Amino acid sequence: MKDRTRTYRIEAAVFEKFPEYARGVVVAYDVINGDSPPELLQLLREAEASVRGTLTADTLIQHPNMAAWREAYRSFGAKPAKHRPSMEAMARRVLKNQAIPSINALVDIGNVVSLRHLTPVGGHAIDVLNDDLALRLATGRETFVPFGSEQAEHPGPGEIIFAEGQTVLTRRWTWRQANHTLTLPTTTAIEFNVDGLPPVSRSEIDSACRNIMDLVSTFCGGRARHEILTREKPSLHLNP
């Protein structure tokens, strides 16, 4: 990340549509990423087991957290049966008795916390940023190159996106990430997003953020802090 201060904001239009929405942001610097040790993998398997002990394939979409995100997706024209919120897609995989693959320690930490709290958690490398970050409504002119593809596409106007300038990092709010800002073994600075729509409370978002910070400290070291962005406090500075 370049030396100048980078800002991170949530556009007012998002809060106009979802006034009680809150996003926890964990920022961590000087981390050492790499393969997950056995202790972290065990935490991932335990989080999967917790989901299997709480939900079934039949009750999944009736869970209040899942229902809230499915309704939010419908509000900006996304079909939740086709474009599933990230934690729903992961929970469905778990309920099919499929283990979540280990990617690297930082990615696995996000997945552990998402499964524990049944709320979307996404991580973005910030040591590669060239512009400010924003959760906002798309104009339709932005560019998105999805993970695993080289084909550029454009979001629909009004779609909620997470973007670095005109580069889309996540489409449909919490759906799919881009190649840019992927968390890699070489990542040394990262921000995690913890998304909460009611009935998820701000105290639970805070708990999930602290959970992430504890796991990052244990398995990746570095320095971490967190803030919760709301309608009353919609922005933060990313620099240490």
N, C-alpha and C positions, 0 to 999 in steps of 0.2 A: 504494500500500500504506500502510495506517495506520501510525502511529508505533510502536505496541507491537511487541515482538519476535514474529515468526512462527516457528513450529517446523515442521519437516518430518521425518516419521518413517516407518519401515516397521514395520508391526505384526508382533509375534512370530509370529503364526499363519502369515504368509507364509513365514518362515524355517523353521517346523516342516514345511511342505510341501516347501520348496526350500532346504535348509540351505546349499548352496554358491552360492546366488544373490547377486549384488552389483549395485548400481545406482550408477553415477557420476552426480553432480549438479554441473553447472556453473551458477553464479549470476553474472549480469552486470548491472551497474547503469550508468546514464548512457549507454546506447547510443543511437545515432542509426540508426534503421531506415529503410527505403525500398526502392526498386527495386534489384535487383542490378545492379552494373556488369558490363560485358562480361567482366572477368577472373574474376569469381565464376561467371558463367554458363558460362565455359569449363571451370572446375573441375567443375561439375555434369555437363557433357557428357563430360568425361574419366572421371568416376566411373561413368557409365553404360557407357562403352566398356569399362572394366575388368570390369564385371559380365558383359558380353557375351563377353568374352575368357576368362572363368573358368567360366561356367555355361551350360547350355542349358535349355530348357523341360523336357527329360526328366530332367536331373540335379538340378534345383533343390531338390526336396523331400528329396533324398538327402544334400544338403550337411549336415554335422553341426550347424551353427548353426540351420538351418531345422528339422531333425528334432527338435532339443531343444525348440524353441518349440511345434511342433505337438503333441508329447507333453505339454507343460505345459498347453496349452489343453484337451486331452482330459481332463486330471486334474480340472478344475473344470467339466466338462460342456459346453465349447464345442467345436463341430465346426470343425476348422481348414480344411476345404474350403469352409465357409460364412463363417466369421469368421477371416480370415487375419491373422496377425501383421503389423504395419505394414511391416517390411522385406521380408517375402515378397510382399506385395501390390505394393510398389514394384518389386521385382526382376522380378516377372511382367510388369509393364508395360514395363519396360526390355527384357526378352527378346522382347517383341512388336515391338521397334523403335519404341516410342512414347517420345518425349522426356518427361521429367518436367517439368511446367509450372513456370515461375518464379513464385513467389508474392510474396516479398519477401526481402530479404537474410538475415534471421535464419532464416526457414523454409528457405531454400535451403541455408544452412550446415548445418542439421540433416540435410537430405537428402543432401548431399555426404558427410558423415561416416558416415551410416547405410549408404550404398552402398559406401563404402571398406572399412568394417569388417564389413559384413553382420550388423549387430546393430541392434536397435531404438533409434532416437533420436527423442525427442519434446520439443517446446518449449512452455512455458506462460508467458504474460505474468504477471508477479507485481506489477505496479504497479496491479492491479485487485483484489487479494486483500482479503477481509474476515475470513478465518479461517485456521486452520492447515491444513497439507497432510498427507495420509497415503496411503500405499499399504497397502491393507488388504482384508480380506474384507467383502463387502457383507452388510448385514442384509436387504436387499430393500426398505427404506423410503426409500432415497436417491432423488434425482431427477436424471435425465440428459436434457438437451436436446441432441441431436446436431447437429453442424455442418450447416448448410444446412436445418435444420428448426425449427419452433416447437412441435412435438409432444413433450411430456414423456413419459418412460418410466422404468421402474424396473429396476435390475439384479436378477438372480436371487440369492437368498441363497447365500453361499459363493463367489460370483464375485469374482475379484480386481479391484479398482477403484483408481483414483487419484482422491482426493476432497479438496475443500475443505469441511470440515465435512460437511454432508449433501448437498452438491452434487457430483455425479460429473463429473470432468474428463476421464477416459478410462475407457471400459468395456473389460472383458476384458483388463486389464493393459496391452496395447500395441496395442489394436485401433482404436478410434474415439474421436476427441476431441469435446468439447462446444463449444457456441458460446462459453461463458464461458472466459476466459483464452486465447482465440485470439491468436496473434501477429499484430499489425496494424502498418501503417506508423507509427502513433503510439506503439507500444510503446517504453518507455524502460528497462524492467527485465524480465529474463527468466530462467527457469531451464530448463536442458536436462537431460533424463533419458537416460542411456546404460545400457541394460539388458543384463546378462550372465548367461546360464546356461551351465554347462559344455557344450562345451569352451572357451568364451570365458573367458580368464584375467583376473584382476584387473589384470595389467600391460597387457593389451590395452584394458581399460576405461579405465585411466589414460591410455594413449596416445590413445584416441578423445577423451577429455575435453580433453587438451592440444591436440589438433587443433582442437576447437571453439573453445577460448580464443584460439588463434592466429588463426583465421579471423575471429572476432568483433572482435579487436583490429585486424586489418587492414582490415576492411570496415565496421565499425560503431563502433569506438572503445570508450570506456567502461572500466570496471574489472571484471575477472572473477576468480573463484576456483573451485576445485572440491574436492569431497570424494567419497570412495567409501563408500557405506553398505553395511554387512554385518551379519551376525548379531551380531558383536562390537561394532559401532558403528552402531546403527540410526537415529540421528537427527542433525539439524544445525539451526542457526539460519539463517534466510534473510536477515536484515538485513545490510547492509554491514558 
